[in-house]
C-alpha cells in the first residue's frame, strides 16, 4: 500500500519515462504487478503485442488500445471466422492505428479474412504472410487492398503467380521492401512489371525463383532507390553480375548464396561498379578463390558483413587483405572453409569491430589462433566453433578474458573442452545462448559453474553430454531461471529431476526430450504435466506416440503446444 500511494504522486509522463527504461518482458511484467497506476500506464503506452494463445486475443485487444504492431505468427489456428470475431467484438477502433501485421505461418487464414483485416487498417504499412504455403493470387489481391503498404513479405507463398504479383505491383505502388523467396510460380514477367510500377523499392528478395534472365537485370536501373537485392539459389553468369555492377551502383547489400555460376571474373565485374557494398553473401559459391575475396576487400572498404560458408578454396592469403582493408567488418562467416588456419585468424584479428564470427568445421584452427581473435576483437557477441576439434580449455580462457560481451557461443563437439573450460565460460556474464553438444569430457561440475554464474542463459543445448548427471540438471532447474529453450536429448537425467526441471523453469518454451534412457513413460508424462500451459514446443521420440496418455497430448494441442516426433 505504501508503494502504491507513493506512485500515485508521480505524474503520468514520469511513469511513462520509467517504463521506457524497462526493456525485458520480465521487467515489464513485474512493473504491471506493482499497482493499478503502473498497469494503466503500461496499457496506454504499449504499441506491440504478440499473441501466444488465440483465446486471449479479444481480452488483449480490449486492454491495449493503442497498438501499432500485431503479431499472430504463433497462432496458426487463426482463420477467417476468428478474424470476423476480432473485428466485430474487439474494442472499437483498435485497427485504426495498426501499422504492422504479422501473419507468418497463419495457414488457416484465407483471402476473405485477409482482405477484411487489410481493409480495416487504414494506416497499414507492413504485412508479413511468409510461409503461408497455401496462399495464392486471391490472397495477393487481398494484400493489394493496402494502398499505403511499404513492406510485404510473401516468402514461400507457393501459389502466387505473376498475376498475383501484378495486383500487388499496381495496388501497392509505394512499396519499399518486398520478399518473394521461394515463390516458385513467379517469373521474369512478374518481376519486370514490378520494377516498372514500384519505383520506390529499396529492398527486393527474389531468391529461389525458377529463373531470372540477364536482360531482366537491366530493368533494375528503373529502381533508383534500390539498395539491397537477394537472388540466392539462382543460376547466374559473368554477364549477369556485370549487368548488376553497371545498373545497381548504389546497392549496399547483395545476396548470391548458393548461386550456380559465380566465378572470380564475375565478382571482379560486380565490385568494379558496386564499390559501396556493405553486405555480401557468397555462401556455397565454391568456385571463387583468394583472388575474388582479395578484390572484394580492396574494392569495398565499407564492407560490414561477408558470408563465405563452404568456399573451401579460401585461405589465409585473402584473409590478410580483409584484415588490413576491411576495418569496419562486423560479421564474417567462414564455416567449412578448410583453408582457414591460425595464421588466417592472426590476420583477421586486425578487424577489431568484429561482432559475429562463424568458424564451424574449420578443423585447422587451435587455441593459438582463437587467442588472437579473443584479445583483439573485444566486441565479439556471437562465435561459432562447431567441431573445431583443436579448440580446448585454453581457448575458452582467452575468450573469458577478452570477449566479455559474448552472448552466443557454439562449442559443440569440441572434445578437448573439460570442466575447467566450463569454469572459464562461467565468467561470461552476458552469455545467453550456449550450444555444447557432445562434450564428452564435461561433467556436472562444469555445468553447475555455468548455471550458477550465467544468469542470462536462455538457450542451452546439452545433447549427447552423457557425463552430466542429475546433480548438474538439478543446478539448472534451480539457478537457470531464464531458460527458454533446452535440448536434453541423449542425456542421463532421471524421472524425478526431469519433472523438477520442467516444473521449475517457468519461462521454458521449447524442450527437446529425445532418447532419455533413464526416463520412463510415466516420467515423461509427469514432466509434461508439470509444464503444461506454459511450454509451446516439445520434441519426443516417435516410440512414445502411442504410449503417452492421449489425454495429455489432447491437452497440449488445445493449449497451442506443438508436439514434434523424432
Secondary structure as the mmCIF struct_conf table of DSSP 4:
data_model
#
loop_
_struct_conf.conf_type_id
_struct_conf.id
_struct_conf.beg_label_comp_id
_struct_conf.beg_label_asym_id
_struct_conf.beg_label_seq_id
_struct_conf.end_label_comp_id
_struct_conf.end_label_asym_id
_struct_conf.end_label_seq_id
HELX_RH_AL_P HELX_RH_AL_P1 UNK A 2 UNK A 7
TURN_TY1_P TURN_TY1_P1 UNK A 8 UNK A 9
BEND BEND1 UNK A 10 UNK A 10
HELX_RH_AL_P HELX_RH_AL_P2 UNK A 12 UNK A 19
TURN_TY1_P TURN_TY1_P2 UNK A 20 UNK A 21
BEND BEND2 UNK A 24 UNK A 24
HELX_RH_AL_P HELX_RH_AL_P3 UNK A 25 UNK A 34
HELX_RH_AL_P HELX_RH_AL_P4 UNK A 36 UNK A 45
STRN STRN1 UNK A 48 UNK A 50
BEND BEND3 UNK A 52 UNK A 52
HELX_RH_3T_P HELX_RH_3T_P1 UNK A 54 UNK A 56
HELX_RH_AL_P HELX_RH_AL_P5 UNK A 57 UNK A 63
BEND BEND4 UNK A 66 UNK A 66
BEND BEND5 UNK A 68 UNK A 68
STRN STRN2 UNK A 69 UNK A 71
TURN_TY1_P TURN_TY1_P3 UNK A 73 UNK A 74
TURN_TY1_P TURN_TY1_P4 UNK A 76 UNK A 77
HELX_RH_AL_P HELX_RH_AL_P6 UNK A 80 UNK A 89
BEND BEND6 UNK A 90 UNK A 90
HELX_LH_PP_P HELX_LH_PP_P1 UNK A 91 UNK A 91
TURN_TY1_P TURN_TY1_P5 UNK A 92 UNK A 97
STRN STRN3 UNK A 100 UNK A 102
TURN_TY1_P TURN_TY1_P6 UNK A 104 UNK A 105
TURN_TY1_P TURN_TY1_P7 UNK A 107 UNK A 108
HELX_RH_AL_P HELX_RH_AL_P7 UNK A 111 UNK A 120
TURN_TY1_P TURN_TY1_P8 UNK A 122 UNK A 123
STRN STRN4 UNK A 126 UNK A 128
TURN_TY1_P TURN_TY1_P9 UNK A 130 UNK A 131
TURN_TY1_P TURN_TY1_P10 UNK A 133 UNK A 134
STRN STRN5 UNK A 136 UNK A 136
HELX_RH_AL_P HELX_RH_AL_P8 UNK A 137 UNK A 143
TURN_TY1_P TURN_TY1_P11 UNK A 144 UNK A 145
TURN_TY1_P TURN_TY1_P12 UNK A 147 UNK A 148
STRN STRN6 UNK A 151 UNK A 153
TURN_TY1_P TURN_TY1_P13 UNK A 155 UNK A 156
TURN_TY1_P TURN_TY1_P14 UNK A 158 UNK A 158
STRN STRN7 UNK A 159 UNK A 159
HELX_RH_AL_P HELX_RH_AL_P9 UNK A 162 UNK A 171
TURN_TY1_P TURN_TY1_P15 UNK A 173 UNK A 174
STRN STRN8 UNK A 177 UNK A 179
TURN_TY1_P TURN_TY1_P16 UNK A 181 UNK A 182
TURN_TY1_P TURN_TY1_P17 UNK A 184 UNK A 185
HELX_RH_AL_P HELX_RH_AL_P10 UNK A 188 UNK A 197
TURN_TY1_P TURN_TY1_P18 UNK A 199 UNK A 200
STRN STRN9 UNK A 203 UNK A 205
TURN_TY1_P TURN_TY1_P19 UNK A 207 UNK A 208
BEND BEND7 UNK A 210 UNK A 210
HELX_RH_AL_P HELX_RH_AL_P11 UNK A 214 UNK A 218
HELX_RH_3T_P HELX_RH_3T_P2 UNK A 219 UNK A 222
TURN_TY1_P TURN_TY1_P20 UNK A 224 UNK A 225
STRN STRN10 UNK A 228 UNK A 230
TURN_TY1_P TURN_TY1_P21 UNK A 232 UNK A 233
HELX_RH_AL_P HELX_RH_AL_P12 UNK A 238 UNK A 247
TURN_TY1_P TURN_TY1_P22 UNK A 249 UNK A 250
STRN STRN11 UNK A 253 UNK A 255
TURN_TY1_P TURN_TY1_P23 UNK A 257 UNK A 258
TURN_TY1_P TURN_TY1_P24 UNK A 260 UNK A 261
HELX_RH_AL_P HELX_RH_AL_P13 UNK A 264 UNK A 273
TURN_TY1_P TURN_TY1_P25 UNK A 275 UNK A 276
STRN STRN12 UNK A 279 UNK A 281
TURN_TY1_P TURN_TY1_P26 UNK A 283 UNK A 284
TURN_TY1_P TURN_TY1_P27 UNK A 286 UNK A 287
HELX_RH_AL_P HELX_RH_AL_P14 UNK A 290 UNK A 299
TURN_TY1_P TURN_TY1_P28 UNK A 301 UNK A 302
STRN STRN13 UNK A 305 UNK A 307
TURN_TY1_P TURN_TY1_P29 UNK A 309 UNK A 310
TURN_TY1_P TURN_TY1_P30 UNK A 312 UNK A 313
HELX_RH_AL_P HELX_RH_AL_P15 UNK A 316 UNK A 325
TURN_TY1_P TURN_TY1_P31 UNK A 327 UNK A 328
STRN STRN14 UNK A 331 UNK A 333
TURN_TY1_P TURN_TY1_P32 UNK A 335 UNK A 336
TURN_TY1_P TURN_TY1_P33 UNK A 338 UNK A 339
STRN STRN15 UNK A 341 UNK A 341
HELX_RH_AL_P HELX_RH_AL_P16 UNK A 342 UNK A 348
TURN_TY1_P TURN_TY1_P34 UNK A 349 UNK A 350
TURN_TY1_P TURN_TY1_P35 UNK A 352 UNK A 353
STRN STRN16 UNK A 356 UNK A 358
TURN_TY1_P TURN_TY1_P36 UNK A 360 UNK A 361
TURN_TY1_P TURN_TY1_P37 UNK A 363 UNK A 363
STRN STRN17 UNK A 364 UNK A 364
STRN STRN18 UNK A 366 UNK A 366
HELX_RH_AL_P HELX_RH_AL_P17 UNK A 367 UNK A 376
TURN_TY1_P TURN_TY1_P38 UNK A 378 UNK A 379
STRN STRN19 UNK A 382 UNK A 384
TURN_TY1_P TURN_TY1_P39 UNK A 386 UNK A 387
TURN_TY1_P TURN_TY1_P40 UNK A 389 UNK A 389
STRN STRN20 UNK A 390 UNK A 390
STRN STRN21 UNK A 392 UNK A 392
HELX_RH_AL_P HELX_RH_AL_P18 UNK A 393 UNK A 402
TURN_TY1_P TURN_TY1_P41 UNK A 404 UNK A 405
STRN STRN22 UNK A 408 UNK A 410
TURN_TY1_P TURN_TY1_P42 UNK A 412 UNK A 413
TURN_TY1_P TURN_TY1_P43 UNK A 415 UNK A 415
STRN STRN23 UNK A 416 UNK A 416
HELX_RH_AL_P HELX_RH_AL_P19 UNK A 419 UNK A 425
TURN_TY1_P TURN_TY1_P44 UNK A 426 UNK A 427
TURN_TY1_P TURN_TY1_P45 UNK A 429 UNK A 430
STRN STRN24 UNK A 433 UNK A 435
TURN_TY1_P TURN_TY1_P46 UNK A 437 UNK A 438
TURN_TY1_P TURN_TY1_P47 UNK A 440 UNK A 441
HELX_RH_AL_P HELX_RH_AL_P20 UNK A 444 UNK A 453
TURN_TY1_P TURN_TY1_P48 UNK A 455 UNK A 456
STRN STRN25 UNK A 459 UNK A 461
TURN_TY1_P TURN_TY1_P49 UNK A 463 UNK A 464
TURN_TY1_P TURN_TY1_P50 UNK A 466 UNK A 467
HELX_RH_AL_P HELX_RH_AL_P21 UNK A 470 UNK A 479
TURN_TY1_P TURN_TY1_P51 UNK A 481 UNK A 482
STRN STRN26 UNK A 485 UNK A 487
TURN_TY1_P TURN_TY1_P52 UNK A 489 UNK A 490
HELX_RH_AL_P HELX_RH_AL_P22 UNK A 495 UNK A 504
TURN_TY1_P TURN_TY1_P53 UNK A 506 UNK A 507
STRN STRN27 UNK A 510 UNK A 513
TURN_TY1_P TURN_TY1_P54 UNK A 517 UNK A 518
HELX_RH_AL_P HELX_RH_AL_P23 UNK A 521 UNK A 531
TURN_TY1_P TURN_TY1_P55 UNK A 532 UNK A 534
STRN STRN28 UNK A 537 UNK A 540
HELX_RH_3T_P HELX_RH_3T_P3 UNK A 542 UNK A 544
TURN_TY1_P TURN_TY1_P56 UNK A 545 UNK A 547
BEND BEND8 UNK A 548 UNK A 548
HELX_RH_AL_P HELX_RH_AL_P24 UNK A 550 UNK A 558
TURN_TY1_P TURN_TY1_P57 UNK A 559 UNK A 560
HELX_LH_PP_P HELX_LH_PP_P2 UNK A 561 UNK A 561
STRN STRN29 UNK A 562 UNK A 565
#
